[in-house]
């Protein structure tokens, strides 16, 4: 892991390095960059893959006590991260969380050359229904700690109302242990997560950001799981019509976590997309 200091605190990231086109990956709530490990294995020879752990509950280093960890605030850290590493013509690759759309709808996208959106929050589907329990837990004293204790069990992780609805194939125990341990054992990480969970915008605000993100005219790949029960395929098709320079790839036999369920198909779609758009 490498570290970089941003306004909110220390961000850890992995970097395959090299003088190659750069991809910056974005994971979902209470996860880290290991979500993308199988996809990166397919792409690392031709592309520079950068995998930050965003402060969404799976991070190991607490953020500054006064950090803005709202939805817009964390999305803004993506743009700040690109600037700090002096990256240009970056391809943002996102799954589950909607940070990339928030960035292009509210922030500076000068350093962003392309966006890949894979089964993620869109429009007013925020928070999606499996996350509603986690969001509600912050309203009860000790609620988030109790939720994390449940997610520390096999039944809690594969329940259809939690991560069981996110992937058709179980995520390896060792990977999920790393995802959930920080918010399970560290009160400061739970503090950061609670700040994010308390920032759920109004529906009108989410739709406003969605419409503003449509002003992004650079290439966009929409790769969506056809069997997704959390992020509906209708949203993927709607996004493909929303962006003026988008292509849609529908991926079968997968739920939301396409990087877990169908990494080879997803990596192939990303590779083809970059090859075509860079050639043009």
C-alpha positions in Angstrom: 0.0 0.0 0.0 1.1 3.6 -0.8 -0.3 6.6 1.0 -1.3 10.1 -0.1 -2.4 13.0 2.0 -5.7 14.7 1.0 -7.7 17.4 2.7 -9.8 14.8 4.5 -6.8 12.7 5.7 -4.6 9.8 4.5 -5.8 7.7 1.6 -4.1 4.3 1.0 -3.9 2.9 -2.5 -2.3 0.2 -4.6 -0.6 1.2 -7.9 0.5 -1.3 -10.6 2.7 1.5 -12.0 4.2 2.0 -15.4 4.0 4.6 -18.1 0.6 3.3 -19.3 -2.9 4.7 -19.5 -4.2 5.1 -16.0 -7.4 3.6 -14.5 -8.6 4.7 -11.1 -11.0 2.2 -9.5 -13.9 3.1 -7.2 -15.4 0.5 -4.8 -18.6 0.5 -2.7 -19.7 0.9 0.9 -17.6 -1.0 3.5 -15.3 -2.4 0.9 -11.8 -1.6 -0.4 -9.8 -1.9 -3.6 -9.6 -5.7 -3.4 -13.0 -5.7 -5.0 -11.2 -5.2 -8.3 -8.4 -7.8 -7.8 -9.6 -10.2 -10.5 -10.3 -7.4 -13.0 -6.9 -5.9 -12.4 -5.2 -9.3 -13.0 -6.6 -9.2 -16.5 -5.6 -5.5 -17.2 -2.4 -4.8 -15.4 -0.1 -5.8 -18.3 -1.5 -3.1 -20.6 -2.8 -0.5 -18.2 -1.8 1.3 -15.0 -4.3 0.3 -12.4 -4.7 2.4 -9.3 -6.9 1.2 -6.4 -7.6 3.6 -3.6 -9.4 2.6 -0.5 -12.0 5.4 -0.2 -13.3 6.4 3.3 -16.5 4.5 3.1 -16.0 2.2 6.1 -13.5 -0.2 4.7 -10.6 2.2 5.2 -7.9 1.4 7.9 -6.7 4.9 8.7 -9.3 7.3 10.2 -10.0 10.5 8.5 -9.5 13.9 10.1 -12.2 14.7 12.7 -13.4 17.7 10.7 -13.3 16.0 7.3 -16.3 16.4 5.0 -17.4 12.9 4.5 -20.7 13.6 2.9 -21.7 12.0 -0.4 -20.5 15.1 -2.3 -17.4 15.5 0.0 -16.2 12.0 -0.6 -16.8 12.2 -4.3 -14.7 15.4 -4.3 -11.8 13.4 -2.9 -11.7 11.5 -6.2 -10.9 14.6 -8.1 -8.5 15.7 -5.4 -6.7 12.3 -5.6 -6.3 12.7 -9.4 -4.7 16.1 -8.9 -2.5 14.9 -6.1 -1.0 12.2 -8.3 -1.0 14.5 -11.3 -3.0 12.1 -13.4 -4.4 13.1 -16.8 -6.8 11.5 -19.2 -7.8 9.1 -16.4 -10.5 6.4 -16.8 -12.6 6.2 -13.7 -14.0 2.7 -13.1 -16.8 2.4 -10.6 -19.0 -0.3 -9.1 -21.8 -0.2 -6.5 -21.1 3.3 -5.1 -22.2 6.4 -7.2 -19.1 8.6 -6.6 -18.1 9.0 -10.2 -21.5 10.4 -11.3 -21.4 12.7 -8.3 -17.9 14.0 -9.3 -18.9 14.6 -12.9 -22.1 16.2 -11.8 -20.6 18.5 -9.2 -16.8 18.8 -9.7 -14.0 19.4 -12.1 -13.5 16.7 -14.7 -10.6 18.1 -16.5 -8.4 15.2 -15.6 -11.1 12.6 -16.5 -10.9 11.2 -20.0 -13.5 8.3 -19.7 -15.9 6.8 -17.2 -16.9 3.2 -16.7 -20.0 2.7 -14.7 -20.7 -0.9 -13.6 -24.0 -1.7 -11.8 -24.0 1.2 -9.3 -26.2 3.8 -7.6 -27.9 6.0 -10.1 -30.6 8.6 -10.2 -32.6 8.4 -6.9 -31.5 4.9 -6.0 -29.6 6.1 -3.1 -29.1 4.5 -0.8 -30.1 1.2 -2.5 -32.2 -1.1 -0.3 -29.5 -3.3 1.2 -27.8 -0.2 2.5 -30.9 1.2 4.1 -30.5 -0.9 7.2 -26.9 0.4 7.6 -28.1 4.0 7.1 -30.9 3.5 9.7 -28.5 2.0 12.2 -26.8 5.3 12.9 -30.1 6.6 14.4 -29.8 4.1 17.3 -27.1 4.3 19.9 -24.6 1.5 19.2 -26.6 0.6 16.1 -23.8 0.6 13.6 -21.6 -1.4 15.9 -24.4 -4.0 16.1 -24.7 -4.1 12.3 -21.0 -4.7 12.0 -21.2 -7.5 14.5 -23.9 -9.2 12.3 -21.7 -8.7 9.2 -18.9 -10.5 11.1 -20.9 -13.7 10.7 -21.3 -15.9 7.6 -25.1 -15.8 7.8 -25.1 -12.0 8.1 -22.8 -11.6 5.1 -24.8 -13.9 2.8 -28.3 -12.8 3.9 -30.5 -11.7 1.1 -31.0 -8.3 2.8 -27.2 -7.7 3.0 -24.3 -8.7 0.8 -26.1 -11.9 -0.2 -28.0 -9.8 -2.7 -24.9 -8.2 -4.1 -23.1 -11.2 -5.6 -24.3 -14.6 -7.0 -21.0 -16.2 -5.9 -19.9 -15.8 -2.2 -17.0 -13.3 -1.8 -14.1 -15.2 -0.1 -14.2 -15.0 3.7 -10.7 -13.6 3.9 -11.6 -10.7 1.5 -14.8 -9.8 3.4 -12.8 -10.0 6.7 -10.6 -7.2 5.4 -13.6 -5.2 4.2 -15.5 -5.3 7.5 -12.8 -5.4 10.1 -12.0 -1.7 10.3 -15.5 -0.6 11.1 -16.0 -3.6 13.4 -13.0 -2.9 15.6 -12.2 0.8 15.3 -14.6 3.4 16.7 -13.0 6.2 14.6 -13.7 4.3 11.4 -17.3 3.9 12.5 -17.4 7.7 13.2 -16.3 8.3 9.6 -18.8 5.9 8.3 -21.6 7.4 10.3 -20.7 10.8 8.9 -21.2 9.5 5.4 -24.4 7.6 6.2 -25.9 10.8 7.7 -25.5 12.7 4.4 -28.2 11.1 2.4 -29.4 13.8 0.0 -33.0 14.5 -0.9 -34.4 12.8 -3.9 -34.7 16.0 -5.9 -31.0 16.7 -5.2 -29.9 13.3 -6.5 -32.0 13.8 -9.7 -30.5 17.2 -10.1 -26.9 15.8 -9.9 -27.9 13.0 -12.4 -29.1 15.5 -14.9 -26.0 17.7 -14.5 -23.7 14.6 -14.9 -25.3 14.2 -18.4 -23.2 17.2 -19.5 -20.2 14.9 -19.5 -19.5 14.4 -23.2 -16.4 12.2 -23.0 -16.7 8.4 -23.6 -18.8 6.5 -21.0 -19.1 2.7 -20.8 -22.1 1.3 -19.0 -21.6 -2.3 -18.0 -24.6 -3.6 -16.1 -25.6 -7.0 -14.7 -28.9 -8.1 -16.2 -29.9 -10.1 -13.1 -29.0 -7.3 -10.6 -31.6 -7.1 -7.9 -30.2 -3.9 -6.2 -29.2 -1.7 -9.1 -31.9 -2.3 -11.7 -30.9 -3.0 -15.3 -33.4 -0.3 -16.3 -31.1 2.3 -14.7 -28.2 1.0 -16.8 -30.2 1.4 -20.0 -31.4 4.8 -18.9 -27.8 6.0 -18.2 -26.8 4.8 -21.6 -29.4 7.1 -23.1 -28.6 10.0 -20.7 -24.9 10.4 -21.6 -24.3 11.7 -25.2 -21.2 9.5 -25.8 -22.1 6.2 -24.1 -22.1 2.5 -25.0 -24.0 -0.2 -23.0 -22.8 -3.7 -22.3 -25.1 -6.0 -20.5 -23.5 -8.8 -18.5 -25.4 -12.0 -17.7 -25.0 -14.4 -14.7 -24.1 -11.6 -12.3 -25.5 -9.5 -9.5 -24.2 -6.0 -8.5 -20.6 -7.1 -7.8 -19.7 -7.8 -11.4 -15.9 -7.7 -10.5 -16.6 -10.8 -8.3 -19.2 -12.6 -10.5 -17.9 -12.0 -14.0 -14.4 -10.3 -13.8 -13.2 -11.7 -17.2 -16.2 -10.4 -19.1 -15.9 -7.0 -17.4 -12.2 -6.7 -18.0 -12.8 -7.6 -21.6 -15.4 -4.9 -22.0 -13.2 -2.3 -20.3 -10.2 -3.3 -22.5 -12.3 -3.1 -25.7 -13.7 0.3 -24.6 -10.3 1.8 -23.9 -8.9 0.4 -27.1 -11.7 1.9 -29.2 -11.9 5.3 -27.6 -8.1 5.8 -27.5 -7.9 4.9 -31.1 -10.4 7.6 -32.0 
